[in-house]
Amino acid sequence: MSDLIYIVSTESKEWSGWVNGKFWNIQKLTKHVKMYDDAYEFHYRLNSKDMFEIRKQLAAQIEKHDLRNA
């Protein structure tokens, strides 16, 4: 959970790590967030509106399931 919170936080700029058997890289650029696997087989771009929505949904689920101290 802490990696996910770090990834969506406004302070993080870069993250790399294993998720579901693939090594992923995340880079926060000026106008979007770039996510791609090590082989660049899968790659995604999320704009700031997308990231805002992801943060909002994550916060709602943390609150709903009382995971603030998990």
N, CA, C and O atoms as a MOPAC input file, in Angstrom:
PM7 MOZYME 1SCF
protein

 N      0.82500 1    -1.18700 1     0.00000 1
 C      0.00000 1     0.00000 1     0.00000 1
 C      0.87400 1     1.25800 1     0.00000 1
 O      0.52700 1     2.25100 1    -0.63900 1
 N      1.98900 1     1.22300 1     0.70200 1
 C      2.82800 1     2.42100 1     0.78800 1
 C      3.40200 1     2.80600 1    -0.57000 1
 O      3.53900 1     3.99400 1    -0.86200 1
 N      3.74800 1     1.80800 1    -1.42200 1
 C      4.23200 1     2.13200 1    -2.77000 1
 C      3.15400 1     2.83900 1    -3.58400 1
 O      3.43200 1     3.81500 1    -4.28000 1
 N      1.93400 1     2.34600 1    -3.49400 1
 C      0.83400 1     2.95100 1    -4.23600 1
 C      0.59500 1     4.38900 1    -3.78500 1
 O      0.40300 1     5.27700 1    -4.61600 1
 N      0.60400 1     4.61600 1    -2.50000 1
 C      0.41000 1     5.97100 1    -1.97900 1
 C      1.54600 1     6.87500 1    -2.44500 1
 O      1.31300 1     8.02600 1    -2.81500 1
 N      2.76800 1     6.36100 1    -2.42700 1
 C      3.91000 1     7.14200 1    -2.90200 1
 C      3.76300 1     7.47300 1    -4.39100 1
 O      4.01000 1     8.60800 1    -4.79800 1
 N      3.37000 1     6.50800 1    -5.18800 1
 C      3.24100 1     6.70500 1    -6.64200 1
 C      2.24500 1     7.81100 1    -6.95600 1
 O      2.51900 1     8.65700 1    -7.80700 1
 N      1.11200 1     7.82500 1    -6.29700 1
 C      0.08900 1     8.82600 1    -6.61300 1
 C      0.30100 1    10.14500 1    -5.88500 1
 O     -0.39100 1    11.12400 1    -6.16300 1
 N      1.24800 1    10.18100 1    -4.95800 1
 C      1.49000 1    11.43200 1    -4.23100 1
 C      2.04500 1    12.50000 1    -5.17500 1
 O      2.65400 1    12.19000 1    -6.19900 1
 N      1.82600 1    13.73700 1    -4.81500 1
 C      2.31700 1    14.83300 1    -5.65000 1
 C      3.82400 1    15.02700 1    -5.49800 1
 O      4.44000 1    15.69200 1    -6.33100 1
 N      4.43200 1    14.45700 1    -4.44800 1
 C      5.86500 1    14.60800 1    -4.21400 1
 C      6.71200 1    13.68500 1    -5.08500 1
 O      7.84400 1    14.02500 1    -5.43200 1
 N      6.17200 1    12.51900 1    -5.44200 1
 C      6.97400 1    11.55400 1    -6.19400 1
 C      7.14900 1    12.00500 1    -7.64000 1
 O      6.24300 1    12.58300 1    -8.24100 1
 N      8.32500 1    11.73200 1    -8.18000 1
 C      8.62700 1    12.07200 1    -9.57600 1
 C      8.90800 1    10.83600 1   -10.40900 1
 O      8.71100 1    10.83600 1   -11.62400 1
 N      9.37500 1     9.76900 1    -9.73900 1
 C      9.75000 1     8.55600 1   -10.44300 1
 C      9.60600 1     7.35500 1    -9.52100 1
 O      9.82300 1     7.46300 1    -8.31500 1
 N      9.24200 1     6.21300 1   -10.08800 1
 C      9.13800 1     4.97700 1    -9.31900 1
 C      9.36600 1     3.81200 1   -10.26100 1
 O      8.96200 1     3.86800 1   -11.42200 1
 N     10.00300 1     2.76600 1    -9.78400 1
 C     10.18000 1     1.52100 1   -10.52700 1
 C      9.98900 1     0.36400 1    -9.56400 1
 O     10.41000 1     0.42900 1    -8.40900 1
 N      9.34800 1    -0.70000 1   -10.04700 1
 C      9.16200 1    -1.85400 1    -9.18800 1
 C      8.30400 1    -2.92000 1    -9.83600 1
 O      7.75200 1    -2.73500 1   -10.92100 1
 N      8.20900 1    -4.03100 1    -9.14600 1
 C      7.45200 1    -5.18400 1    -9.63800 1
 C      5.97000 1    -5.06400 1    -9.28200 1
 O      5.61200 1    -4.78400 1    -8.13900 1
 N      5.12000 1    -5.28200 1   -10.28500 1
 C      3.67100 1    -5.32400 1   -10.08900 1
 C      3.13500 1    -6.46300 1   -10.93800 1
 O      3.28300 1    -6.45400 1   -12.16000 1
 N      2.51600 1    -7.43700 1   -10.30200 1
 C      1.91500 1    -8.58400 1   -10.98900 1
 C      2.86300 1    -9.25000 1   -11.98400 1
 O      2.46800 1    -9.56300 1   -13.10700 1
 N      4.10700 1    -9.46500 1   -11.57300 1
 C      5.05600 1   -10.20100 1   -12.39500 1
 C      5.76200 1    -9.40900 1   -13.47700 1
 O      6.55500 1    -9.97200 1   -14.23100 1
 N      5.49500 1    -8.12500 1   -13.56900 1
 C      6.17700 1    -7.26300 1   -14.55100 1
 C      6.87900 1    -6.14000 1   -13.81300 1
 O      6.40200 1    -5.65400 1   -12.78800 1
 N      8.02800 1    -5.73400 1   -14.35600 1
 C      8.75300 1    -4.60400 1   -13.78000 1
 C      8.26900 1    -3.33600 1   -14.47400 1
 O      8.38700 1    -3.20300 1   -15.69200 1
 N      7.71900 1    -2.39800 1   -13.68500 1
 C      7.12600 1    -1.18000 1   -14.21800 1
 C      7.96100 1     0.04400 1   -13.85200 1
 O      8.60800 1     0.08700 1   -12.80500 1
 N      7.93200 1     1.02900 1   -14.73500 1
 C      8.56200 1     2.32700 1   -14.51200 1
 C      7.48200 1     3.39200 1   -14.60200 1
 O      6.62700 1     3.35000 1   -15.48800 1
 N      7.52500 1     4.32800 1   -13.69600 1
 C      6.57500 1     5.44400 1   -13.71500 1
 C      7.37300 1     6.73200 1   -13.63100 1
 O      8.20400 1     6.90900 1   -12.74000 1
 N      7.10900 1     7.62200 1   -14.56600 1
 C      7.77400 1     8.92300 1   -14.59000 1
 C      6.71100 1    10.00500 1   -14.62200 1
 O      5.79300 1     9.95600 1   -15.44100 1
 N      6.82900 1    10.96800 1   -13.74600 1
 C      5.91800 1    12.10600 1   -13.75800 1
 C      6.58600 1    13.23600 1   -14.51600 1
 O      7.57300 1    13.81000 1   -14.05600 1
 N      6.05100 1    13.54400 1   -15.65900 1
 C      6.57100 1    14.59800 1   -16.51300 1
 C      5.72900 1    15.85600 1   -16.32500 1
 O      4.79200 1    15.85600 1   -15.52600 1
 N      6.04300 1    16.90200 1   -17.03300 1
 C      5.36800 1    18.17700 1   -16.83700 1
 C      3.85600 1    18.09600 1   -17.05400 1
 O      3.08600 1    18.60900 1   -16.24300 1
 N      3.43300 1    17.45900 1   -18.13900 1
 C      2.00900 1    17.47000 1   -18.47600 1
 C      1.31700 1    16.11900 1   -18.35900 1
 O      0.10400 1    16.02800 1   -18.54600 1
 N      2.06900 1    15.07600 1   -18.05400 1
 C      1.45100 1    13.76000 1   -17.93500 1
 C      2.33800 1    12.81600 1   -17.13100 1
 O      3.48800 1    13.12100 1   -16.81600 1
 N      1.76200 1    11.66300 1   -16.81200 1
 C      2.48700 1    10.60100 1   -16.13800 1
 C      2.65500 1     9.47400 1   -17.14600 1
 O      1.69800 1     9.07200 1   -17.80800 1
 N      3.86000 1     8.97600 1   -17.25400 1
 C      4.18500 1     7.91800 1   -18.19900 1
 C      4.43700 1     6.63700 1   -17.41700 1
 O      5.25000 1     6.61500 1   -16.49300 1
 N      3.73400 1     5.56800 1   -17.79300 1
 C      3.89100 1     4.25900 1   -17.15500 1
 C      4.24400 1     3.26400 1   -18.24700 1
 O      3.58200 1     3.21600 1   -19.28400 1
 N      5.28500 1     2.47100 1   -18.01900 1
 C      5.65300 1     1.46900 1   -19.01800 1
 C      6.38200 1     0.30700 1   -18.35200 1
 O      7.04700 1     0.46700 1   -17.32900 1
 N      6.23600 1    -0.87500 1   -18.96900 1
 C      6.96100 1    -2.02800 1   -18.44600 1
 C      8.37700 1    -2.02200 1   -19.01600 1
 O      8.67400 1    -1.28000 1   -19.95200 1
 N      9.23600 1    -2.84500 1   -18.45000 1
 C     10.64900 1    -2.85600 1   -18.81200 1
 C     10.87500 1    -3.13800 1   -20.29700 1
 O     11.78800 1    -2.57200 1   -20.89800 1
 N     10.06800 1    -3.99100 1   -20.88600 1
 C     10.20500 1    -4.33100 1   -22.30200 1
 C      9.50400 1    -3.30600 1   -23.21100 1
 O      9.57000 1    -3.41600 1   -24.43500 1
 N      8.85100 1    -2.33700 1   -22.62600 1
 C      8.05700 1    -1.32800 1   -23.32700 1
 C      6.94800 1    -1.97400 1   -24.17300 1
 O      6.49400 1    -1.41600 1   -25.17200 1
 N      6.53500 1    -3.16100 1   -23.73500 1
 C      5.42300 1    -3.84700 1   -24.39000 1
 C      4.10800 1    -3.15200 1   -24.05000 1
 O      3.20900 1    -3.04800 1   -24.88400 1
 N      4.01300 1    -2.68100 1   -22.81400 1
 C      2.83900 1    -1.94300 1   -22.34600 1
 C      3.28300 1    -0.55500 1   -21.92100 1
 O      4.24700 1    -0.40800 1   -21.16900 1
 N      2.58700 1     0.45500 1   -22.40000 1
 C      2.89400 1     1.82200 1   -21.97800 1
 C      1.61900 1     2.64900 1   -21.97400 1
 O      0.74200 1     2.48600 1   -22.82200 1
 N      1.54300 1     3.53700 1   -20.99800 1
 C      0.34700 1     4.33900 1   -20.78800 1
 C      0.75200 1     5.77600 1   -20.47100 1
 O      1.83000 1     6.03000 1   -19.93300 1
 N     -0.12800 1     6.70100 1   -20.81300 1
 C      0.03700 1     8.10300 1   -20.43500 1
 C     -1.22800 1     8.54600 1   -19.71800 1
 O     -2.34200 1     8.31500 1   -20.18900 1
 N     -1.03900 1     9.17900 1   -18.58700 1
 C     -2.16300 1     9.69400 1   -17.81700 1
 C     -1.98100 1    11.19900 1   -17.67000 1
 O     -0.91200 1    11.66100 1   -17.27300 1
 N     -3.01700 1    11.96100 1   -17.98700 1
 C     -2.90600 1    13.41100 1   -17.82600 1
 C     -3.20800 1    13.79800 1   -16.37800 1
 O     -3.56000 1    12.94400 1   -15.56500 1
 N     -3.07100 1    15.06400 1   -16.06500 1
 C     -3.25400 1    15.51000 1   -14.67700 1
 C     -4.67800 1    15.27900 1   -14.18500 1
 O     -4.88300 1    15.01900 1   -13.00000 1
 N     -5.65800 1    15.36900 1   -15.06700 1
 C     -7.04900 1    15.09700 1   -14.67900 1
 C     -7.20900 1    13.62200 1   -14.28500 1
 O     -7.89400 1    13.30500 1   -13.31300 1
 N     -6.57200 1    12.72800 1   -15.04800 1
 C     -6.60300 1    11.30000 1   -14.71100 1
 C     -5.97800 1    11.04900 1   -13.33700 1
 O     -6.53200 1    10.31300 1   -12.52000 1
 N     -4.82200 1    11.66300 1   -13.09200 1
 C     -4.13600 1    11.47000 1   -11.81200 1
 C     -4.95400 1    12.02500 1   -10.65000 1
 O     -4.97300 1    11.43800 1    -9.56800 1
 N     -5.62500 1    13.14400 1   -10.86600 1
 C     -6.50100 1    13.69800 1    -9.83300 1
 C     -7.60000 1    12.70000 1    -9.50000 1
 O     -7.90800 1    12.47800 1    -8.32800 1
 N     -8.18900 1    12.10000 1   -10.52100 1
 C     -9.26700 1    11.13200 1   -10.31300 1
 C     -8.74500 1     9.88600 1    -9.59200 1
 O     -9.42800 1     9.34700 1    -8.72100 1
 N     -7.55000 1     9.42800 1    -9.94400 1
 C     -6.95600 1     8.26800 1    -9.27500 1
 C     -6.72100 1     8.57500 1    -7.80300 1
 O     -7.03400 1     7.75200 1    -6.94400 1
 N     -6.16900 1     9.75700 1    -7.49800 1
 C     -5.94100 1    10.14700 1    -6.09800 1
 C     -7.25200 1    10.19700 1    -5.32400 1
 O     -7.33400 1     9.73100 1    -4.18800 1
 N     -8.27700 1    10.76900 1    -5.95500 1
 C     -9.58600 1    10.89900 1    -5.31600 1
 C    -10.18200 1     9.52000 1    -5.01000 1
 O    -10.70100 1     9.29300 1    -3.91800 1
 N    -10.10300 1     8.60600 1    -5.97500 1
 C    -10.64600 1     7.25800 1    -5.78000 1
 C     -9.86000 1     6.49400 1    -4.71700 1
 O    -10.45000 1     5.79300 1    -3.89400 1
 N     -8.53800 1     6.62600 1    -4.72900 1
 C     -7.72700 1     5.95400 1    -3.72600 1
 C     -8.05900 1     6.46600 1    -2.32200 1
 O     -8.22000 1     5.68100 1    -1.38900 1
 N     -8.15900 1     7.77900 1    -2.18500 1
 C     -8.49400 1     8.36800 1    -0.88000 1
 C     -9.86100 1     7.88800 1    -0.40100 1
 O    -10.04000 1     7.59900 1     0.78200 1
 N    -10.81900 1     7.80300 1    -1.31400 1
 C    -12.16300 1     7.34600 1    -0.93200 1
 C    -12.13700 1     5.89200 1    -0.46100 1
 O    -12.81500 1     5.54300 1     0.50600 1
 N    -11.36200 1     5.04600 1    -1.13500 1
 C    -11.28600 1     3.63700 1    -0.74100 1
 C    -10.53300 1     3.45500 1     0.58400 1
 O    -10.90000 1     2.60900 1     1.39900 1
 N     -9.49500 1     4.24200 1     0.78900 1
 C     -8.77300 1     4.18800 1     2.07100 1
 C     -9.71600 1     4.57500 1     3.20000 1
 O     -9.73900 1     3.93200 1     4.24900 1
 N    -10.48600 1     5.62100 1     2.98000 1
 C    -11.45400 1     6.07000 1     3.99300 1
 C    -12.55000 1     5.02000 1     4.19700 1
 O    -12.88700 1     4.67800 1     5.33100 1
 N    -13.09800 1     4.51600 1     3.09900 1
 C    -14.20000 1     3.54800 1     3.16400 1
 C    -13.80900 1     2.28800 1     3.93800 1
 O    -14.60000 1     1.76400 1     4.72200 1
 N    -12.59600 1     1.81000 1     3.71600 1
 C    -12.14900 1     0.58000 1     4.34700 1
 C    -11.28100 1     0.81500 1     5.58400 1
 O    -10.66400 1    -0.11000 1     6.11300 1
 N    -11.24600 1     2.06200 1     6.03000 1
 C    -10.52400 1     2.46200 1     7.24000 1
 C     -9.07800 1     1.94300 1     7.21800 1
 O     -8.62900 1     1.27500 1     8.15000 1
 N     -8.37000 1     2.26400 1     6.14500 1
 C     -6.99100 1     1.79700 1     5.95800 1
 C     -5.95600 1     2.88000 1     6.23800 1
 O     -4.79900 1     2.73300 1     5.84300 1
 N     -6.33600 1     3.94900 1     6.89800 1
 C     -5.40000 1     5.05800 1     7.13700 1
 C     -4.14700 1     4.63600 1     7.86300 1
 O     -3.08700 1     5.21800 1     7.63600 1
 N     -4.22700 1     3.65000 1     8.72400 1
 C     -3.06300 1     3.21100 1     9.48700 1
 C     -2.58400 1     1.82300 1     9.07400 1
 O     -1.86000 1     1.17000 1     9.82500 1
 N     -2.97600 1     1.37500 1     7.90400 1
 C     -2.58100 1     0.01900 1     7.45800 1
 C     -1.16600 1     0.00400 1     6.94200 1
 O     -0.67100 1    -1.04400 1     6.52800 1

